[in-house]
Amino acid sequence: MNSVDKDAAGNYLVSARYTRSLTYINGTNGEVIWVLGGKKNRFRDLSGGRATDFAYQHDARWDATGSTLTLFDNAVDNENPMRSDSRGLRLEVDQQAMTVAVVTEYVNPRKLRAISQGSLQTLPSGNVLLSYGHLAAFSEFANDGRLLCDVNYGPESRFGAGDVQAYHTLVALDEHENAKLFVSWNGATEVATWDLEGAAGATASDEEWVRLDTLEKSSFESAFRLRHIYPRFLRVSGRDANAGLLGTSEPVEVAIEVSNHSGVDDSHGNGGEPQAYNSKSEDTDSSQSQVVFVDHHPLASTLLSFWRLLEAVTGMFGLFLIYRSCGGHWMRNKMSLCVDLPR
């Protein structure tokens, strides 16, 4: 068993490579509703056998219509050695008439054959991205099956050796209208503006960091809207009213599932060594930020929320009281970045 997809009815589509079949299972009582492909196939193939002759397949999924499914057919079929090319398949499944037909086949002209792994992803544009799993390659196809892009990320001379492989190749994030990067700097009251900067690598020189956006500081925490496709690494610099540089955060790597939180001691206040914090959130609620404030103090997150409330009610006097109650050390002079990438 290598993939399970739950549909809107609460039933499960299960792919099993060794039986060369897809099994549709009732999500309430666990009974088998039907089998597609393999020796126990219950469907009439309207495509002359091309819709049911998949073998060692992976990544079987329903599409949004609920009547069409996709899969990656590895085509590892010792009984039919003429089938030497792995392919992507889009199938029309009629559960009333119990028929199945090929809508589109996605076949690489190089006739690549992945003996294991692989995936098929339908992109928002309608194009299809195939991963060849055990082979270090992926391809993008138009919805009608035309090859648009063909990429090797390992030497073709080593295809089949398994030196470089990827179970899935996915487009994780293009852009998202609700993606934000939050910045705050505890104790730095002289900050007037924030500069959002980007670079290809975390260790890039200052000259390689490019300014992407500028934001006026309006409260304790400010938020950049990430409207475009940005470089892999982002950082924020704080500047005073005269545009003088006050300090720069550690870089954060923009990713879709692992959210990054970084803090750095400022260069003109505490004089300490840079410190970085990473946090992977388990919260799947896309309306909430995927990262919370992380520090050595166990009550940091709770007290930071209370800090924000006091700032709104009592201004800087409230901030001073919280600062003193915490011993004046655990949240001092720390620039904090928080990347919110909704799923």
C-alpha contacts under 8 A as a table, 3 or more apart, distances in Angstrom:
res1	aa1	res2	aa2	distance
1	M	4	V	7.99
1	M	14	V	6.95
1	M	15	S	5.57
1	M	16	A	4.07
1	M	17	R	6.44
2	N	14	V	7.73
2	N	15	S	5.82
2	N	16	A	5.98
2	N	17	R	7.10
2	N	58	H	6.19
2	N	59	D	7.10
3	S	14	V	5.84
3	S	15	S	5.28
3	S	16	A	7.59
3	S	58	H	6.58
3	S	59	D	5.39
3	S	60	A	6.39
4	V	12	Y	6.43
4	V	13	L	5.60
4	V	14	V	4.61
4	V	15	S	6.56
4	V	59	D	7.99
4	V	60	A	7.45
4	V	61	R	7.89
5	D	12	Y	5.52
5	D	13	L	5.04
5	D	14	V	6.61
5	D	60	A	7.27
5	D	61	R	5.81
5	D	62	W	7.23
6	K	9	A	8.00
6	K	10	G	5.95
6	K	11	N	5.59
6	K	12	Y	4.51
6	K	13	L	6.37
7	D	10	G	5.40
7	D	11	N	5.67
7	D	12	Y	6.42
7	D	13	L	7.72
7	D	62	W	7.13
7	D	66	G	7.57
8	A	11	N	7.50
10	G	26	N	7.52
10	G	27	G	5.31
10	G	28	T	7.62
11	N	24	Y	7.05
11	N	25	I	5.71
11	N	26	N	4.84
11	N	27	G	4.21
11	N	28	T	7.57
12	Y	23	T	7.98
12	Y	24	Y	5.65
12	Y	25	I	5.08
12	Y	26	N	6.62
12	Y	27	G	6.16
13	L	22	L	6.65
13	L	23	T	5.79
13	L	24	Y	4.63
13	L	25	I	6.48
13	L	60	A	7.38
13	L	61	R	7.32
14	V	22	L	5.55
14	V	23	T	5.14
14	V	24	Y	6.36
14	V	25	I	7.62
14	V	60	A	7.40
15	S	20	R	7.97
15	S	21	S	6.28
15	S	22	L	4.66
15	S	23	T	6.55
15	S	57	Q	7.25
15	S	58	H	6.60
15	S	59	D	7.30
15	S	60	A	6.19
16	A	19	T	5.76
16	A	20	R	6.18
16	A	21	S	5.93
16	A	22	L	6.49
16	A	56	Y	7.44
16	A	57	Q	7.44
16	A	58	H	7.86
17	R	20	R	4.91
17	R	21	S	6.85
17	R	55	A	6.69
17	R	56	Y	3.96
17	R	57	Q	5.47
17	R	58	H	7.06
18	Y	21	S	7.98
18	Y	55	A	8.00
18	Y	56	Y	6.16
19	T	38	G	5.85
19	T	39	K	7.66
19	T	56	Y	7.88
20	R	37	G	6.23
20	R	38	G	4.91
20	R	54	F	6.59
20	R	55	A	4.83
20	R	56	Y	5.53
20	R	57	Q	6.72
21	S	35	V	6.67
21	S	36	L	5.55
21	S	37	G	4.42
21	S	38	G	4.84
21	S	41	N	7.54
21	S	54	F	7.87
21	S	55	A	7.72
21	S	57	Q	7.95
22	L	35	V	5.72
22	L	36	L	5.06
22	L	37	G	6.44
22	L	60	A	7.72
23	T	32	V	6.98
23	T	33	I	7.69
23	T	34	W	6.06
23	T	35	V	4.54
23	T	36	L	6.38
24	Y	32	V	6.05
24	Y	33	I	5.49
24	Y	34	W	5.40
24	Y	35	V	6.28
25	I	30	G	5.86
25	I	31	E	5.69
25	I	32	V	4.56
25	I	33	I	5.49
25	I	34	W	7.41
26	N	29	N	5.87
26	N	30	G	4.96
26	N	31	E	5.26
26	N	32	V	6.25
26	N	33	I	6.31
27	G	30	G	5.69
27	G	31	E	8.00
32	V	35	V	7.65
34	W	41	N	7.92
34	W	42	R	6.51
35	V	38	G	8.00
35	V	40	K	6.32
35	V	41	N	5.21
35	V	42	R	5.79
35	V	43	F	7.79
36	L	40	K	7.56
36	L	41	N	4.80
36	L	42	R	6.16
36	L	43	F	6.29
36	L	52	T	6.89
37	G	40	K	6.94
37	G	41	N	4.63
37	G	42	R	7.74
37	G	43	F	7.84
37	G	52	T	4.75
37	G	53	D	6.61
37	G	54	F	7.17
38	G	41	N	5.49
38	G	52	T	7.51
38	G	53	D	7.67
41	N	52	T	8.00
42	R	98	M	7.13
43	F	98	M	5.04
43	F	99	T	5.05
43	F	100	V	6.29
44	R	98	M	6.40
44	R	99	T	4.67
44	R	100	V	6.25
45	D	48	G	6.15
45	D	49	G	5.63
45	D	50	R	7.57
45	D	51	A	6.09
45	D	52	T	6.59
45	D	99	T	6.01
45	D	100	V	5.21
45	D	101	A	6.08
46	L	49	G	7.36
46	L	51	A	7.60
46	L	99	T	6.72
46	L	100	V	6.00
46	L	101	A	5.04
46	L	102	V	7.85
47	S	50	R	5.49
47	S	51	A	5.97
47	S	100	V	7.75
47	S	101	A	5.31
47	S	102	V	6.08
48	G	51	A	7.59
49	G	52	T	5.63
49	G	53	D	5.93
50	R	53	D	5.57
50	R	54	F	7.64
50	R	102	V	6.94
51	A	54	F	7.25
51	A	91	L	6.82
51	A	100	V	6.50
51	A	101	A	5.59
51	A	102	V	5.29
52	T	100	V	7.96
54	F	57	Q	6.37
54	F	73	D	5.43
54	F	74	N	7.40
54	F	75	A	5.87
55	A	73	D	6.13
55	A	74	N	6.13
55	A	75	A	4.78
55	A	76	V	5.58
55	A	77	D	5.95
56	Y	73	D	6.69
56	Y	74	N	5.55
56	Y	75	A	6.37
56	Y	76	V	5.86
56	Y	77	D	7.83
56	Y	116	S	7.50
57	Q	60	A	7.79
57	Q	71	L	6.83
57	Q	72	F	5.54
57	Q	73	D	4.35
57	Q	74	N	5.24
57	Q	75	A	7.20
58	H	71	L	6.09
58	H	72	F	5.17
58	H	73	D	6.55
58	H	74	N	7.38
58	H	117	Q	6.50
58	H	118	G	6.20
58	H	119	S	6.35
59	D	70	T	7.75
59	D	71	L	5.31
59	D	72	F	6.04
59	D	118	G	7.31
59	D	119	S	5.38
59	D	120	L	6.62
60	A	69	L	6.89
60	A	70	T	5.58
60	A	71	L	4.27
60	A	72	F	7.09
61	R	69	L	5.42
61	R	70	T	5.38
61	R	71	L	6.49
62	W	65	T	7.73
62	W	66	G	5.81
62	W	67	S	7.36
62	W	68	T	6.02
62	W	69	L	4.24
62	W	70	T	6.46
63	D	66	G	5.79
63	D	67	S	7.45
63	D	68	T	5.78
63	D	69	L	5.59
63	D	70	T	7.24
65	T	68	T	6.47
66	G	69	L	7.53
67	S	92	E	6.10
67	S	93	V	5.52
67	S	94	D	6.76
68	T	90	R	6.83
68	T	91	L	5.50
68	T	92	E	4.59
68	T	93	V	5.83
69	L	90	R	5.78
69	L	91	L	5.37
69	L	92	E	6.74
69	L	93	V	7.39
70	T	88	G	7.37
70	T	89	L	5.48
70	T	90	R	4.48
70	T	91	L	6.25
70	T	120	L	7.15
71	L	88	G	6.00
71	L	89	L	5.40
71	L	90	R	6.85
71	L	119	S	7.21
71	L	120	L	6.14
72	F	86	S	7.57
72	F	87	R	6.11
72	F	88	G	4.64
72	F	89	L	6.29
72	F	118	G	6.29
72	F	119	S	5.47
72	F	120	L	5.69
72	F	130	L	7.62
73	D	86	S	5.60
73	D	87	R	5.26
73	D	88	G	5.89
73	D	89	L	6.90
74	N	85	D	7.55
74	N	86	S	4.55
74	N	87	R	6.67
74	N	113	R	6.63
74	N	114	A	5.64
74	N	115	I	6.26
74	N	116	S	6.81
74	N	117	Q	7.76
74	N	118	G	7.44
75	A	83	R	6.32
75	A	84	S	6.57
75	A	85	D	6.34
75	A	86	S	5.17
75	A	87	R	7.53
75	A	113	R	7.26
75	A	114	A	7.93
75	A	115	I	7.88
76	V	83	R	7.81
76	V	84	S	7.48
76	V	86	S	7.95
76	V	113	R	7.86
76	V	114	A	7.84
76	V	115	I	6.06
77	D	80	N	5.42
77	D	81	P	6.26
77	D	83	R	6.85
78	N	81	P	5.48
80	N	83	R	5.93
81	P	84	S	6.45
84	S	111	K	7.05
84	S	112	L	7.79
84	S	113	R	6.21
85	D	107	V	7.41
85	D	108	N	7.92
85	D	111	K	4.67
85	D	112	L	5.36
85	D	113	R	4.87
86	S	107	V	7.03
86	S	111	K	7.02
86	S	112	L	5.96
86	S	113	R	4.80
86	S	114	A	6.25
86	S	132	Y	7.88
87	R	105	E	6.63
87	R	106	Y	5.38
87	R	107	V	4.85
87	R	108	N	7.27
88	G	105	E	5.72
88	G	106	Y	4.63
88	G	107	V	6.65
88	G	120	L	6.51
88	G	130	L	6.88
89	L	102	V	7.13
89	L	103	V	7.73
89	L	104	T	6.09
89	L	105	E	4.94
89	L	106	Y	6.36
90	R	102	V	6.14
90	R	103	V	5.37
90	R	104	T	5.19
90	R	105	E	6.55
91	L	100	V	6.62
91	L	101	A	5.61
91	L	102	V	4.70
91	L	103	V	5.31
91	L	104	T	7.24
92	E	100	V	5.60
92	E	101	A	5.26
92	E	102	V	6.36
92	E	103	V	6.19
93	V	98	M	7.42
93	V	99	T	6.17
93	V	100	V	4.68
93	V	101	A	6.83
94	D	97	A	5.63
94	D	98	M	5.43
94	D	99	T	5.27
94	D	100	V	6.26
95	Q	98	M	4.83
95	Q	99	T	6.99
102	V	105	E	7.11
104	T	143	N	7.75
104	T	144	D	6.39
104	T	145	G	6.25
105	E	145	G	6.05
106	Y	141	F	6.87
106	Y	145	G	4.95
106	Y	146	R	7.51
106	Y	147	L	7.88
107	V	111	K	7.07
107	V	145	G	7.35
107	V	147	L	7.99
108	N	111	K	5.42
108	N	112	L	6.51
108	N	139	S	7.65
108	N	147	L	6.98
109	P	112	L	7.94
112	L	132	Y	7.71
113	R	132	Y	7.60
113	R	135	L	7.86
114	A	117	Q	7.16
114	A	118	G	7.36
114	A	132	Y	5.58
114	A	133	G	6.23
114	A	134	H	5.51
114	A	135	L	5.89
114	A	160	G	7.67
115	I	134	H	6.47
115	I	160	G	7.90
116	S	133	G	6.19
116	S	134	H	5.54
117	Q	132	Y	7.06
117	Q	133	G	4.41
117	Q	134	H	6.04
117	Q	166	A	7.63
117	Q	167	Y	5.00
117	Q	168	H	7.50
118	G	130	L	7.31
118	G	131	S	4.97
118	G	132	Y	4.78
118	G	133	G	3.97
118	G	134	H	7.30
118	G	166	A	7.49
118	G	167	Y	5.31
118	G	168	H	5.69
118	G	169	T	7.90
119	S	130	L	5.72
119	S	131	S	5.04
119	S	132	Y	7.07
119	S	133	G	7.23
119	S	167	Y	7.04
119	S	168	H	5.18
119	S	169	T	6.78
120	L	128	V	6.80
120	L	129	L	5.73
120	L	130	L	4.73
120	L	131	S	6.57
121	Q	128	V	5.66
121	Q	129	L	5.14
121	Q	130	L	6.62
121	Q	170	L	6.67
122	T	126	G	6.11
122	T	127	N	6.00
122	T	128	V	4.59
122	T	129	L	6.48
123	L	126	G	5.33
123	L	127	N	5.35
123	L	128	V	5.86
123	L	129	L	7.25
123	L	171	V	7.77
124	P	127	N	7.34
126	G	142	A	7.12
126	G	143	N	5.52
127	N	140	E	6.88
127	N	141	F	5.63
127	N	142	A	4.58
127	N	143	N	4.86
128	V	140	E	5.59
128	V	141	F	5.10
128	V	142	A	6.33
128	V	143	N	6.39
129	L	138	F	7.18
129	L	139	S	5.79
129	L	140	E	4.48
129	L	141	F	6.43
129	L	169	T	7.61
129	L	170	L	7.29
130	L	138	F	5.51
130	L	139	S	5.26
130	L	140	E	6.31
130	L	141	F	8.00
130	L	169	T	7.09
131	S	137	A	6.49
131	S	138	F	4.51
131	S	139	S	6.77
131	S	166	A	7.46
131	S	167	Y	7.41
131	S	168	H	5.81
131	S	169	T	5.13
132	Y	135	L	5.32
132	Y	136	A	6.89
132	Y	137	A	5.70
132	Y	138	F	5.83
132	Y	166	A	7.70
132	Y	167	Y	7.86
133	G	136	A	6.99
133	G	137	A	7.62
133	G	165	Q	5.65
133	G	166	A	4.95
133	G	167	Y	4.70
133	G	168	H	6.50
134	H	159	F	7.93
134	H	160	G	6.75
134	H	162	G	5.73
134	H	164	V	7.47
134	H	165	Q	4.85
134	H	166	A	6.59
134	H	167	Y	7.24
135	L	159	F	5.42
135	L	160	G	6.12
135	L	162	G	6.76
135	L	164	V	7.12
135	L	165	Q	5.68
135	L	166	A	7.80
136	A	152	N	5.72
136	A	153	Y	5.34
136	A	154	G	5.11
136	A	155	P	7.61
136	A	156	E	7.69
136	A	159	F	6.81
136	A	164	V	5.55
136	A	165	Q	5.12
136	A	166	A	7.10
137	A	150	D	7.55
137	A	151	V	5.49
137	A	152	N	4.32
137	A	153	Y	5.88
137	A	154	G	7.32
138	F	150	D	6.27
138	F	151	V	5.42
138	F	152	N	6.69
138	F	169	T	7.07
139	S	147	L	7.31
139	S	148	L	7.52
139	S	149	C	5.46
139	S	150	D	4.49
139	S	151	V	6.07
140	E	147	L	6.26
140	E	148	L	5.51
140	E	149	C	4.99
140	E	150	D	6.61
141	F	144	D	7.72
141	F	145	G	5.62
141	F	146	R	5.35
141	F	147	L	4.46
141	F	148	L	5.14
141	F	149	C	6.95
142	A	145	G	5.36
142	A	146	R	5.13
142	A	147	L	6.44
142	A	148	L	6.47
143	N	146	R	7.38
147	L	150	D	7.41
152	N	155	P	7.00
152	N	156	E	7.13
153	Y	164	V	7.88
154	G	158	R	7.55
154	G	159	F	7.91
154	G	164	V	6.18
155	P	158	R	5.57
155	P	159	F	6.98
156	E	159	F	5.07
158	R	161	A	5.55
158	R	162	G	7.64
158	R	163	D	7.21
159	F	162	G	6.85
162	G	165	Q	6.00
166	A	169	T	6.61
171	V	174	D	7.34
172	A	256	I	6.47
173	L	176	H	7.70
173	L	256	I	6.58
174	D	229	I	6.55
175	E	179	A	7.85
175	E	226	L	7.96
175	E	227	R	6.79
175	E	228	H	5.94
175	E	229	I	5.98
176	H	179	A	5.43
176	H	226	L	7.56
176	H	227	R	6.87
176	H	341	L	7.60
176	H	342	P	7.53
177	E	225	R	7.81
177	E	226	L	7.35
177	E	227	R	6.05
178	N	225	R	7.26
178	N	226	L	7.66
178	N	341	L	7.42
178	N	342	P	6.78
179	A	225	R	6.20
179	A	226	L	5.33
179	A	227	R	7.31
179	A	339	V	7.81
179	A	340	D	5.59
179	A	341	L	4.76
179	A	342	P	6.20
180	K	223	A	6.26
180	K	224	F	5.51
180	K	225	R	4.71
180	K	226	L	5.34
180	K	339	V	6.06
180	K	340	D	5.05
180	K	341	L	6.66
181	L	223	A	5.53
181	L	224	F	5.11
181	L	225	R	6.68
181	L	226	L	7.00
181	L	337	L	6.87
181	L	338	C	5.54
181	L	339	V	4.39
181	L	340	D	5.93
182	F	221	E	6.67
182	F	222	S	5.67
182	F	223	A	4.33
182	F	224	F	6.36
182	F	336	S	7.94
182	F	337	L	5.58
182	F	338	C	4.83
182	F	339	V	6.29
182	F	340	D	7.73
183	V	221	E	5.70
183	V	222	S	5.41
183	V	223	A	6.28
183	V	236	V	7.56
183	V	335	M	7.26
183	V	336	S	5.60
183	V	337	L	4.65
183	V	338	C	6.43
184	S	220	F	6.07
184	S	221	E	4.67
184	S	222	S	6.51
184	S	335	M	5.71
184	S	336	S	5.22
184	S	337	L	6.77
185	W	188	A	5.63
185	W	220	F	7.56
185	W	221	E	7.86
185	W	333	N	6.59
185	W	334	K	5.42
185	W	335	M	3.96
185	W	336	S	5.96
186	N	220	F	7.95
186	N	331	M	6.44
186	N	332	R	5.71
186	N	333	N	5.27
186	N	334	K	5.33
186	N	335	M	6.38
187	G	332	R	5.89
187	G	333	N	5.36
187	G	334	K	7.59
188	A	191	V	6.21
188	A	333	N	6.57
190	E	240	D	5.82
190	E	241	A	7.75
191	V	194	W	7.65
191	V	217	K	6.94
191	V	238	G	5.82
191	V	239	R	5.46
191	V	240	D	4.80
191	V	241	A	7.26
191	V	246	L	7.43
192	A	216	E	6.08
192	A	217	K	5.37
192	A	238	G	7.46
192	A	239	R	5.93
192	A	240	D	4.86
192	A	241	A	5.24
193	T	214	T	6.86
193	T	215	L	5.56
193	T	216	E	4.30
193	T	217	K	5.15
193	T	238	G	6.06
193	T	239	R	5.35
193	T	240	D	6.63
193	T	241	A	7.47
193	T	243	A	7.81
194	W	214	T	5.65
194	W	215	L	5.14
194	W	216	E	6.25
194	W	217	K	6.69
194	W	236	V	6.41
194	W	237	S	5.66
194	W	238	G	4.78
194	W	239	R	6.24
195	D	211	R	6.53
195	D	212	L	7.46
195	D	213	D	5.92
195	D	214	T	4.55
195	D	215	L	6.54
195	D	236	V	5.44
195	D	237	S	5.08
195	D	238	G	6.52
195	D	239	R	7.71
196	L	211	R	5.86
196	L	212	L	5.47
196	L	213	D	5.09
196	L	214	T	6.13
196	L	224	F	7.84
196	L	234	L	7.04
196	L	235	R	6.06
196	L	236	V	4.70
196	L	237	S	6.75
197	E	209	W	5.90
197	E	210	V	5.22
197	E	211	R	4.32
197	E	212	L	5.29
197	E	213	D	7.20
197	E	234	L	5.66
197	E	235	R	5.34
197	E	236	V	5.98
197	E	237	S	7.68
198	G	209	W	5.42
198	G	210	V	5.34
198	G	211	R	6.59
198	G	212	L	6.67
198	G	230	Y	7.04
198	G	231	P	5.47
198	G	232	R	7.38
198	G	233	F	5.65
198	G	234	L	4.52
198	G	235	R	6.43
199	A	202	A	7.18
199	A	204	A	6.64
199	A	208	E	6.38
199	A	209	W	5.00
199	A	210	V	6.52
199	A	231	P	5.53
199	A	232	R	6.63
199	A	233	F	5.41
199	A	234	L	6.60
200	A	204	A	7.29
200	A	231	P	5.60
200	A	232	R	5.46
200	A	233	F	6.00
201	G	204	A	5.34
201	G	232	R	7.05
201	G	233	F	6.14
202	A	233	F	6.09
202	A	251	P	5.89
202	A	252	V	7.78
202	A	253	E	7.81
204	A	207	E	7.93
204	A	208	E	5.82
204	A	209	W	6.84
205	S	208	E	5.28
205	S	209	W	6.86
206	D	209	W	5.42
207	E	210	V	7.68
211	R	214	T	7.85
215	L	222	S	7.93
215	L	224	F	7.22
217	K	220	F	7.81
217	K	221	E	7.83
217	K	222	S	6.21
218	S	221	E	7.79
218	S	222	S	6.81
219	S	222	S	6.45
220	F	308	R	7.16
220	F	311	E	7.74
226	L	229	I	7.85
226	L	230	Y	7.77
231	P	234	L	7.01
232	R	253	E	5.82
232	R	254	V	5.70
233	F	251	P	5.99
233	F	252	V	5.55
233	F	253	E	4.58
233	F	254	V	6.09
234	L	251	P	5.39
234	L	252	V	5.37
234	L	253	E	6.50
234	L	254	V	7.18
235	R	248	T	7.21
235	R	249	S	5.76
235	R	250	E	6.24
235	R	251	P	4.61
235	R	252	V	6.27
236	V	248	T	5.83
236	V	249	S	5.56
236	V	251	P	7.94
236	V	337	L	7.86
237	S	245	L	7.10
237	S	246	L	7.41
237	S	247	G	5.78
237	S	248	T	4.23
237	S	249	S	6.38
238	G	245	L	6.19
238	G	246	L	5.47
238	G	247	G	5.53
238	G	248	T	6.33
239	R	242	N	7.59
239	R	243	A	5.16
239	R	244	G	5.18
239	R	245	L	4.64
239	R	246	L	5.31
239	R	247	G	7.45
240	D	243	A	5.20
240	D	244	G	5.31
240	D	245	L	6.75
240	D	246	L	6.71
241	A	244	G	7.31
246	L	266	D	7.60
246	L	267	S	7.53
246	L	268	H	7.29
247	G	266	D	5.49
247	G	267	S	6.07
247	G	268	H	7.70
248	T	264	V	7.69
248	T	266	D	7.42
248	T	335	M	7.93
249	S	262	S	7.25
249	S	263	G	6.19
249	S	264	V	5.51
249	S	335	M	6.11
249	S	336	S	7.27
249	S	337	L	7.50
250	E	262	S	5.84
250	E	263	G	6.15
250	E	264	V	5.90
250	E	274	P	7.63
250	E	276	A	7.03
251	P	262	S	7.01
252	V	260	N	5.84
252	V	261	H	6.74
252	V	262	S	6.36
252	V	337	L	7.70
253	E	260	N	6.50
254	V	259	S	7.30
254	V	260	N	7.39
254	V	339	V	7.33
255	A	258	V	5.76
255	A	259	S	6.31
255	A	260	N	7.99
255	A	341	L	7.75
256	I	259	S	7.03
256	I	341	L	6.12
256	I	342	P	7.85
256	I	343	R	7.20
257	E	280	K	7.87
258	V	279	S	7.63
258	V	280	K	5.33
258	V	281	S	7.27
259	S	278	N	7.59
259	S	279	S	6.40
259	S	280	K	5.68
259	S	281	S	6.92
259	S	290	Q	6.29
259	S	291	V	6.31
259	S	339	V	6.34
259	S	340	D	7.39
259	S	341	L	7.78
260	N	277	Y	7.59
260	N	278	N	5.18
260	N	279	S	5.90
260	N	280	K	7.25
260	N	291	V	7.17
260	N	338	C	6.88
260	N	339	V	6.51
261	H	276	A	7.39
261	H	277	Y	5.53
261	H	278	N	5.10
261	H	279	S	6.28
261	H	291	V	6.76
261	H	293	F	7.79
261	H	294	V	7.76
261	H	336	S	7.16
261	H	337	L	5.68
261	H	338	C	5.38
261	H	339	V	7.17
262	S	275	Q	7.49
262	S	276	A	4.71
262	S	277	Y	5.00
262	S	278	N	6.60
262	S	336	S	6.04
262	S	337	L	5.72
262	S	338	C	7.60
263	G	274	P	7.43
263	G	275	Q	5.91
263	G	276	A	5.27
263	G	277	Y	6.59
263	G	334	K	6.06
263	G	335	M	5.24
263	G	336	S	4.76
263	G	337	L	6.69
264	V	273	E	7.66
264	V	274	P	4.64
264	V	275	Q	5.21
264	V	276	A	6.66
264	V	334	K	5.81
264	V	335	M	5.67
264	V	336	S	7.41
265	D	269	G	7.94
265	D	270	N	6.49
265	D	271	G	6.80
265	D	272	G	5.73
265	D	273	E	6.48
265	D	274	P	5.45
265	D	275	Q	7.01
265	D	333	N	5.94
265	D	334	K	5.22
265	D	335	M	6.80
266	D	269	G	5.77
266	D	270	N	6.30
266	D	271	G	6.54
266	D	272	G	7.57
266	D	333	N	6.11
266	D	334	K	6.73
266	D	335	M	7.27
267	S	270	N	7.03
267	S	271	G	5.48
267	S	272	G	7.71
268	H	271	G	6.23
269	G	333	N	6.78
270	N	333	N	6.42
277	Y	294	V	6.98
277	Y	295	D	7.88
279	S	291	V	6.63
279	S	294	V	7.82
280	K	290	Q	7.83
280	K	291	V	7.45
281	S	290	Q	5.56
281	S	291	V	6.33
283	D	290	Q	6.75
284	T	343	R	7.70
285	D	288	Q	5.86
286	S	289	S	7.33
286	S	290	Q	7.92
286	S	342	P	4.83
286	S	343	R	5.74
287	S	342	P	7.12
288	Q	340	D	7.93
288	Q	342	P	7.99
289	S	292	V	7.26
289	S	338	C	7.99
289	S	339	V	7.53
289	S	340	D	4.95
289	S	341	L	7.57
289	S	342	P	7.71
290	Q	339	V	7.33
290	Q	340	D	5.62
290	Q	341	L	7.23
290	Q	342	P	7.85
291	V	338	C	5.97
291	V	339	V	6.87
291	V	340	D	7.02
292	V	301	S	6.66
292	V	338	C	7.32
293	F	300	A	6.86
293	F	301	S	5.42
293	F	304	L	7.54
293	F	336	S	7.68
293	F	338	C	7.92
294	V	300	A	6.66
294	V	301	S	6.76
295	D	298	P	7.52
295	D	300	A	6.16
295	D	330	W	7.69
295	D	331	M	7.69
296	H	300	A	7.57
296	H	330	W	7.22
297	H	300	A	5.33
297	H	330	W	6.70
298	P	301	S	7.79
299	L	302	T	5.48
299	L	303	L	5.99
300	A	303	L	5.30
300	A	304	L	5.94
301	S	304	L	5.19
301	S	305	S	6.55
302	T	305	S	5.38
302	T	306	F	6.51
303	L	306	F	4.95
303	L	307	W	5.91
304	L	307	W	4.79
304	L	308	R	6.38
305	S	308	R	5.28
305	S	309	L	6.54
306	F	309	L	5.08
306	F	310	L	6.24
307	W	310	L	5.22
307	W	311	E	6.17
307	W	318	G	7.62
307	W	319	L	6.35
307	W	322	I	6.81
308	R	311	E	5.06
308	R	312	A	6.49
309	L	312	A	5.34
309	L	313	V	6.42
310	L	313	V	5.03
310	L	314	T	5.53
310	L	315	G	6.75
310	L	318	G	5.31
310	L	319	L	6.72
311	E	314	T	5.59
311	E	315	G	4.45
311	E	316	M	6.23
311	E	318	G	5.99
311	E	319	L	6.08
312	A	315	G	5.89
313	V	318	G	7.86
314	T	317	F	6.09
314	T	318	G	5.22
315	G	318	G	5.77
315	G	319	L	6.88
316	M	319	L	4.93
316	M	320	F	6.20
317	F	320	F	5.13
317	F	321	L	6.40
318	G	321	L	5.15
318	G	322	I	6.44
319	L	322	I	5.31
319	L	323	Y	6.11
320	F	323	Y	4.98
320	F	324	R	6.16
321	L	324	R	5.18
321	L	325	S	6.14
322	I	325	S	5.03
322	I	326	C	6.28
323	Y	326	C	5.39
323	Y	327	G	6.78
323	Y	328	G	5.21
323	Y	329	H	7.84
323	Y	331	M	7.62
323	Y	332	R	7.89
324	R	327	G	5.27
324	R	328	G	5.05
325	S	328	G	7.20
326	C	329	H	6.98
326	C	330	W	6.81
327	G	330	W	7.26
328	G	331	M	7.48
328	G	332	R	6.78
329	H	332	R	5.34
331	M	334	K	6.44
